[in-house]
């Protein structure tokens, strides 16, 4: 699957906020490269970075999907801008880290190195840890539960729950497995389960931090176990903690993850669709609220046009009460006729005058004048017969030059035939 050389040594999915299924996968390889994959379909590799000089041991994607962190055996930590596709920061760690994880909000990330887990703020300018959780044995896996609780699994088979603000253990199961705990996953909970867990945590005298009700652990001996940490904490001091369920896979397990059941997943998909419909309805409502303003602007434009039309009509009525304007002779050039443009009125007697018949001997007395285009308001052009003759002569001269040019273009090139 990795486009680079070597095996895939780290992988993490990115699920956008408000969705139940991932959209991208970020992987690290033994050759120090990082790859971004599109989830689903053909699982295309979108981009590959040359990130580190040695094997990548851990990758983490911020909940926003814009930033990623990577660590390597070369002892460096790099920050990646996934929008621009390049590394924006690199620092040398005091000790080579083995795993890195963002908190659910993305404000804090956990860095694992041996038996120590350090919490760091994303917004802090310094590398000083917010909290340090030290174990007696090496930590192999960890998982966040909210912003204040962290679960860890060690190589001696023990399971721990920590309070990050207090830097103290809330719960310990010394013999959760007979061998190393290689995988740890917190089962997704419904809102009702979260509320019930919060109520029980507030009633507990030991701590106010809510523990996850269902936690799965995977051991290198092939066993899977499911734990109810709330019941175990409520019965602290009694018998040895017992898992709710146990399965022997007879396989060498190296990791573990958890997801919603098909029923809960379908319900979440329905909720996502309802949320999308609500967002679309909200956008339509905002658009309707802006429509009256546009309507008012349209009414204002229509009112302005009506005012102009009324004033134009009044001006025409005033002109109509005076003497009729001079008639326009339909003398247009050939090109103007094709474009439907008139050459304008010519000097002459007014329409309806007694001298019109003398000026136009081809028109019988009482004959209706030839229809012409109305003149442009405020503009009167006078064209004399001499101007029309000059324009016609100029046009004929231009046509003659064009004809001579075409004839010369078709003349054969070279000496004339004998």
C-alpha positions as CSV (number, residue, x, y, z in Angstrom):
1,X,0.0,0.0,0.0
2,X,2.8,2.4,0.7
3,X,4.2,4.1,-2.4
4,X,7.6,4.5,-0.7
5,X,10.1,1.8,0.2
6,X,9.6,-0.4,3.2
7,X,6.6,-1.4,5.3
8,X,3.9,0.8,6.8
9,X,4.9,1.5,10.4
10,X,2.2,4.1,11.4
11,X,-1.3,4.9,10.2
12,X,-4.2,7.1,11.3
13,X,-7.6,7.9,9.8
14,X,-9.1,11.4,9.7
15,X,-12.8,11.7,10.3
16,X,-14.1,15.3,9.9
17,X,-16.2,16.8,12.7
18,X,-19.9,15.9,12.3
19,X,-19.2,12.7,10.2
20,X,-19.1,9.1,11.3
21,X,-16.9,7.8,8.5
22,X,-13.3,8.8,7.7
23,X,-12.4,10.6,4.5
24,X,-8.5,10.4,4.5
25,X,-5.8,8.1,5.8
26,X,-2.3,9.2,6.7
27,X,0.5,6.6,6.8
28,X,4.2,6.5,7.7
29,X,6.7,4.1,6.2
30,X,10.0,2.6,7.2
31,X,11.8,4.8,4.6
32,X,10.7,7.9,6.5
33,X,8.0,9.0,4.1
34,X,4.4,10.1,4.8
35,X,1.5,9.4,2.4
36,X,-2.0,10.8,2.3
37,X,-4.7,8.5,0.9
38,X,-8.3,9.1,-0.2
39,X,-10.6,6.7,1.7
40,X,-13.0,4.6,-0.2
41,X,-13.2,3.8,-4.0
42,X,-9.7,3.1,-5.4
43,X,-7.8,4.4,-2.3
44,X,-5.7,6.7,-4.3
45,X,-2.5,8.1,-2.9
46,X,-3.0,11.8,-3.0
47,X,0.5,13.0,-2.0
48,X,3.8,11.6,-0.5
49,X,6.2,13.6,1.6
50,X,9.9,12.8,2.3
51,X,9.5,13.4,6.1
52,X,12.3,11.8,8.1
53,X,15.6,10.2,7.6
54,X,14.6,7.1,9.6
55,X,11.5,5.0,10.2
56,X,8.3,6.9,11.1
57,X,7.0,5.7,14.5
58,X,3.8,7.7,14.9
59,X,1.5,10.2,13.0
60,X,-1.4,12.2,14.3
61,X,-4.0,14.4,12.4
62,X,-5.6,17.4,14.1
63,X,-9.4,17.3,14.3
64,X,-9.6,20.2,11.8
65,X,-7.7,18.1,9.2
66,X,-5.4,21.0,8.5
67,X,-2.3,20.0,10.6
68,X,-0.5,16.8,11.2
69,X,2.3,15.7,13.5
70,X,4.9,13.0,12.8
71,X,7.7,11.4,14.9
72,X,10.5,9.2,13.8
73,X,13.4,7.1,15.1
74,X,15.7,10.0,14.1
75,X,14.5,11.8,17.2
76,X,12.6,14.6,15.4
77,X,9.0,15.9,15.5
78,X,7.6,17.6,12.5
79,X,4.5,19.7,12.0
80,X,2.9,19.5,8.6
81,X,0.6,22.0,6.9
82,X,-1.8,19.6,5.0
83,X,-3.4,22.5,3.1
84,X,-0.1,23.7,1.5
85,X,1.4,20.2,1.6
86,X,4.7,21.0,3.3
87,X,6.5,20.9,6.7
88,X,6.3,24.1,8.7
89,X,8.3,23.2,11.8
90,X,10.8,20.6,13.0
91,X,12.4,20.1,16.4
92,X,14.8,17.6,18.0
93,X,13.2,15.7,20.9
94,X,15.2,14.9,24.1
95,X,14.3,11.3,23.5
96,X,13.0,9.4,20.4
97,X,9.2,9.2,20.8
98,X,7.2,6.1,20.0
99,X,3.7,7.4,19.6
100,X,1.8,10.6,19.4
101,X,-2.0,11.4,19.7
102,X,-4.2,14.5,19.6
103,X,-6.9,15.0,22.3
104,X,-10.5,15.1,21.0
105,X,-10.5,18.9,20.9
106,X,-7.0,19.2,19.3
107,X,-5.8,21.6,22.0
108,X,-3.4,19.1,23.6
109,X,-1.3,16.2,22.2
110,X,0.3,13.3,24.1
111,X,3.9,12.2,23.4
112,X,5.0,8.7,24.4
113,X,8.6,7.9,25.1
114,X,9.3,4.7,27.0
115,X,7.5,4.8,30.4
116,X,6.7,8.5,30.3
117,X,3.7,10.2,28.6
118,X,4.0,14.0,28.4
119,X,1.1,16.4,27.5
120,X,1.8,19.4,25.4
121,X,-0.3,22.4,24.4
122,X,-0.7,23.1,20.7
123,X,-0.9,26.9,21.3
124,X,2.1,27.1,23.6
125,X,5.3,28.6,22.2
126,X,7.6,26.6,24.4
127,X,8.1,22.9,24.6
128,X,7.3,22.7,28.3
129,X,5.0,19.8,29.2
130,X,1.6,20.6,30.7
131,X,1.6,17.3,32.6
132,X,3.9,14.2,32.8
133,X,2.5,10.7,33.6
134,X,5.3,8.4,34.7
135,X,4.8,4.6,34.8
136,X,6.9,1.8,36.4
137,X,6.9,-0.2,33.2
138,X,7.1,0.6,29.5
139,X,3.8,2.0,28.0
140,X,2.8,0.3,24.7
141,X,-0.5,2.0,23.9
142,X,-2.7,4.9,25.1
143,X,-6.1,6.5,24.4
144,X,-7.8,9.7,25.4
145,X,-11.3,9.8,27.0
146,X,-12.4,13.4,26.8
147,X,-9.9,16.1,27.7
148,X,-9.0,15.1,31.3
149,X,-8.7,11.3,31.3
150,X,-6.0,9.2,29.6
151,X,-5.9,5.3,29.5
152,X,-2.6,3.5,29.2
153,X,-1.6,-0.2,28.7
154,X,1.9,-1.4,29.8
155,X,4.2,-4.3,28.9
156,X,3.4,-6.1,32.2
157,X,-0.3,-6.5,31.3
158,X,-1.5,-3.7,33.6
159,X,-4.2,-1.1,32.6
160,X,-4.2,2.4,34.0
161,X,-6.6,5.4,34.0
162,X,-5.0,8.8,34.6
163,X,-6.3,12.3,35.5
164,X,-4.3,14.7,33.3
165,X,-4.9,17.9,35.3
166,X,-4.0,16.2,38.6
167,X,-1.2,14.0,37.1
168,X,-2.5,11.1,39.3
169,X,-3.9,7.6,38.7
170,X,-7.7,7.2,39.0
171,X,-7.9,3.5,38.5
172,X,-5.4,0.6,38.0
173,X,-6.0,-3.0,37.0
174,X,-2.7,-4.7,37.7
175,X,-3.4,-8.0,35.8
176,X,-5.7,-7.0,33.0
177,X,-3.8,-9.5,30.8
178,X,-1.2,-12.1,31.4
179,X,1.1,-10.6,28.7
180,X,1.8,-7.2,27.1
181,X,-1.2,-5.0,26.2
182,X,-0.6,-4.0,22.6
183,X,-4.0,-2.4,21.8
184,X,-6.4,-0.1,23.7
185,X,-9.7,1.3,22.4
186,X,-12.5,3.2,24.1
187,X,-15.9,2.2,22.7
188,X,-18.1,5.1,21.3
189,X,-20.9,6.0,23.7
190,X,-24.3,7.6,23.2
191,X,-25.3,10.9,24.8
192,X,-27.4,9.0,27.3
193,X,-24.4,6.8,28.3
194,X,-22.2,9.9,28.7
195,X,-24.8,11.6,30.9
196,X,-25.1,8.5,33.1
197,X,-21.3,8.2,33.4
198,X,-21.1,11.8,34.4
199,X,-23.7,11.4,37.1
200,X,-21.9,8.4,38.6
201,X,-18.6,10.2,38.5
202,X,-20.0,13.2,40.3
203,X,-21.3,10.8,43.1
204,X,-18.0,9.1,43.4
205,X,-15.9,10.5,46.4
206,X,-12.6,9.6,44.9
207,X,-12.6,11.8,41.8
208,X,-14.9,13.9,39.6
209,X,-13.5,12.6,36.3
210,X,-15.8,10.4,34.3
211,X,-14.3,7.0,33.2
212,X,-15.4,5.3,30.0
213,X,-17.9,2.5,30.6
214,X,-16.6,0.2,27.9
215,X,-12.9,-0.3,27.1
216,X,-11.4,-3.0,24.9
217,X,-7.8,-4.3,25.4
218,X,-5.8,-6.6,23.1
219,X,-2.8,-8.6,24.3
220,X,0.1,-10.1,22.4
221,X,-1.1,-13.5,23.7
222,X,-4.1,-13.3,21.4
223,X,-6.8,-12.4,23.9
224,X,-9.4,-9.6,23.6
225,X,-11.1,-8.4,26.8
226,X,-13.9,-5.9,27.4
227,X,-14.0,-3.9,30.6
228,X,-16.6,-1.7,32.4
229,X,-14.3,0.8,34.2
230,X,-17.2,2.5,36.0
231,X,-18.4,-0.7,37.7
232,X,-14.8,-1.6,38.6
233,X,-14.3,1.8,40.2
234,X,-17.6,1.5,42.1
235,X,-16.5,-1.9,43.5
236,X,-13.0,-0.8,44.4
237,X,-11.6,-2.7,47.3
238,X,-13.6,-5.9,46.7
239,X,-12.8,-8.9,44.5
240,X,-10.3,-8.7,41.6
241,X,-11.7,-6.9,38.6
242,X,-13.3,-9.2,36.0
243,X,-13.8,-8.4,32.3
244,X,-17.3,-8.3,30.9
245,X,-16.3,-10.5,27.9
246,X,-13.2,-12.3,26.7
247,X,-12.2,-13.9,23.3
248,X,-9.1,-15.9,22.5
249,X,-8.2,-15.1,18.9
250,X,-5.1,-17.4,18.8
251,X,-3.3,-14.7,16.9
252,X,-0.5,-12.3,17.6
253,X,-2.5,-9.0,18.1
254,X,-0.6,-5.7,17.6
255,X,-3.4,-3.1,17.6
256,X,-7.1,-2.5,18.4
257,X,-9.8,-0.1,17.3
258,X,-13.5,0.4,18.0
259,X,-16.5,1.7,16.0
260,X,-20.3,2.1,16.4
261,X,-22.6,-0.9,15.8
262,X,-24.5,-1.0,12.5
263,X,-27.7,0.2,14.2
264,X,-26.0,3.1,15.9
265,X,-24.1,3.9,12.7
266,X,-27.4,4.1,10.7
267,X,-28.9,6.4,13.4
268,X,-25.8,8.6,13.3
269,X,-26.0,8.8,9.5
270,X,-29.7,9.8,9.8
271,X,-28.8,12.5,12.3
272,X,-26.1,13.8,9.9
273,X,-28.7,14.0,7.1
274,X,-31.1,15.8,9.3
275,X,-28.3,18.2,10.3
276,X,-27.5,18.9,6.6
277,X,-31.2,19.5,5.9
278,X,-31.4,21.9,8.8
279,X,-28.3,23.8,7.5
280,X,-29.9,24.0,4.0
281,X,-33.1,25.4,5.5
282,X,-31.1,27.9,7.5
283,X,-29.4,29.1,4.3
284,X,-32.7,29.4,2.5
285,X,-34.1,31.4,5.4
286,X,-31.2,33.8,5.3
287,X,-31.7,34.2,1.6
288,X,-35.4,35.0,2.1
289,X,-34.5,37.7,4.6
290,X,-32.3,39.4,2.1
291,X,-34.9,39.2,-0.7
292,X,-37.1,42.1,0.6
293,X,-34.1,44.4,0.4
294,X,-33.5,43.4,-3.2
295,X,-37.2,43.9,-3.9
296,X,-37.1,47.4,-2.4
297,X,-34.1,48.1,-4.6
298,X,-36.1,46.8,-7.6
299,X,-39.1,48.9,-6.8
300,X,-36.9,52.0,-6.6
301,X,-35.4,51.2,-10.0
302,X,-38.9,50.7,-11.5
303,X,-40.0,54.0,-9.9
304,X,-37.0,55.8,-11.4
305,X,-37.8,54.3,-14.9
306,X,-41.5,55.3,-14.6
307,X,-40.5,58.9,-13.7
308,X,-38.2,59.1,-16.7
309,X,-40.9,57.7,-19.0
310,X,-43.4,60.2,-17.6
311,X,-41.1,63.1,-18.1
312,X,-40.3,61.9,-21.7
313,X,-44.0,61.7,-22.5
314,X,-44.6,65.2,-21.1
315,X,-41.7,66.6,-23.3
316,X,-43.2,64.9,-26.3
317,X,-46.6,66.4,-25.6
318,X,-45.0,69.9,-25.3
319,X,-43.2,69.4,-28.6
320,X,-46.4,68.2,-30.2
321,X,-48.3,71.4,-29.3
322,X,-45.7,73.4,-31.2
323,X,-45.1,73.4,-35.0
324,X,-44.4,69.9,-36.4
325,X,-40.7,69.2,-37.0
326,X,-39.2,69.0,-40.4
327,X,-39.7,65.7,-42.2
328,X,-36.8,63.3,-42.5
329,X,-36.0,62.0,-46.0
330,X,-35.3,58.3,-46.2
331,X,-32.0,58.8,-47.9
332,X,-29.7,56.2,-46.5
333,X,-26.7,54.5,-47.8
334,X,-26.7,50.8,-48.6
335,X,-24.6,50.0,-45.5
336,X,-26.9,52.0,-43.3
337,X,-30.0,50.4,-44.7
338,X,-28.5,47.0,-43.8
339,X,-27.9,48.1,-40.3
340,X,-31.3,49.8,-40.0
341,X,-29.8,53.3,-39.4
342,X,-31.0,56.5,-41.0
343,X,-28.8,59.1,-42.4
344,X,-30.9,61.8,-40.6
345,X,-33.3,64.5,-41.7
346,X,-32.4,66.9,-44.6
347,X,-33.0,70.6,-44.7
348,X,-36.4,71.3,-46.3
349,X,-39.9,72.6,-45.7
350,X,-41.9,71.5,-42.7
351,X,-44.3,68.6,-43.0
352,X,-47.8,69.7,-43.9
353,X,-46.8,73.1,-45.4
354,X,-48.0,74.3,-48.8
355,X,-44.5,74.3,-50.3
356,X,-44.1,70.6,-49.7
357,X,-45.6,69.7,-53.1
358,X,-43.2,72.1,-54.8
359,X,-40.3,70.7,-53.0
360,X,-41.4,67.1,-53.7
361,X,-43.0,67.1,-57.2
362,X,-43.2,63.3,-57.1
363,X,-45.7,63.5,-54.2
364,X,-49.3,64.3,-55.1
365,X,-51.2,66.9,-53.0
366,X,-52.9,65.1,-50.1
367,X,-50.6,62.0,-50.3
368,X,-49.4,60.8,-46.8
369,X,-45.8,61.4,-46.1
370,X,-43.3,58.5,-46.2
371,X,-42.8,57.0,-42.7
372,X,-39.4,57.8,-41.2
373,X,-37.6,56.9,-38.0
374,X,-38.1,59.4,-35.2
375,X,-35.2,61.7,-34.5
376,X,-33.1,61.2,-31.4
377,X,-34.3,63.3,-28.6
378,X,-32.3,66.5,-28.3
379,X,-30.2,65.8,-31.4
380,X,-30.9,67.1,-34.9
381,X,-28.6,66.3,-37.8
382,X,-28.8,68.2,-41.1
383,X,-27.4,66.6,-44.2
384,X,-27.4,68.4,-47.5
385,X,-27.6,67.0,-51.0
386,X,-23.9,67.9,-51.5
387,X,-22.9,65.9,-48.4
388,X,-24.8,62.9,-49.6
389,X,-23.2,63.1,-53.1
390,X,-19.8,63.4,-51.4
391,X,-20.4,60.4,-49.3
392,X,-21.6,58.4,-52.3
393,X,-18.5,59.3,-54.3
394,X,-16.2,58.4,-51.5
395,X,-17.9,55.0,-51.1
396,X,-17.7,54.3,-54.8
397,X,-14.0,55.2,-54.8
398,X,-13.4,52.8,-51.8
399,X,-15.2,50.0,-53.6
400,X,-13.1,50.5,-56.7
401,X,-9.8,50.3,-54.7
402,X,-11.0,47.1,-53.0
403,X,-11.9,45.6,-56.4
404,X,-8.5,46.5,-57.8
405,X,-6.8,44.9,-54.8
406,X,-8.7,41.7,-55.2
407,X,-7.8,41.5,-58.9
408,X,-4.1,42.0,-58.1
409,X,-4.2,39.3,-55.5
410,X,-5.4,36.7,-58.1
411,X,-2.8,37.7,-60.6
412,X,-0.2,34.9,-61.1
413,X,3.3,35.5,-59.8
414,X,6.3,35.1,-62.2
415,X,7.1,36.0,-65.7
416,X,4.3,36.1,-68.2
417,X,4.0,33.0,-70.5
418,X,5.6,33.5,-74.0
